[in-house]
């Protein structure tokens, strides 16, 4: 098996798990201890036009393919910047994963900061504190598309 095929198969394995569990753990609705005053960001400024290619695309669609056009895990496809923004904010009638100005109660932050390996996103390699701070600051400032 080629290295590329093996890497692809391994990354897809990170996309299975808790979502197949018939009795998943119910996650909290808010992240009580989330540091909303963090300042050490990965991308500067932490705006959507940097977060999409720098974090979402790299961690959620390219490497793991969990939310690629082919993966679409949990019904969430993050294949391009415009559709991803609409999906995260529930602009097309779907679930709101981001609540502008409220990072603590945005379900995206609940997933990104979870300590439960079956629930945390991205699967296999959680984000760095700096990358999480990018999302916190972006949401805290209104989650604008810019």
C-alpha positions, 0 to 999 in steps of 0.5 A: 500500500502506498504511503499516501493511501495509508495516510489517507486510511489512517486519517479517516480512522480518526473520523469514526468513533463516538458518532457511531456510539448508540449511547454517546456522552451528552456534552456540556452546552457551554465551556465554563472555564474557557479563557475568553481573554486569551491573547496568544493567537496562532494567526494575527489578526484572528479573523475568519479569512485567516482561520478558514485556510489556516486552521479549518481547512488544514485540520478539518478537511484536508488532513482528516477529511472528516468534514470534506465534501466526501466525509461530511461527518455529522452532516457538516461539510467544511469544503469551502470558506463561504459554505463553511461560514454559513454552516458554522453560523447556521445561516441556511437554517442548520444548527448554529455551531457559533454564537457570535459574541459568545465563545463559551456557549458556542458548540464549536468551542465545546468540541474544540476544548473537550477533554473527551477523546470521543468528542473533541474536534479535530479527532486525533490531534486537538488544536493548540491553545493558540489556535483555540484562542484564534476561534475564541477571539474571532467569536468574541468579536462577533464571528464576522466573515470579514 
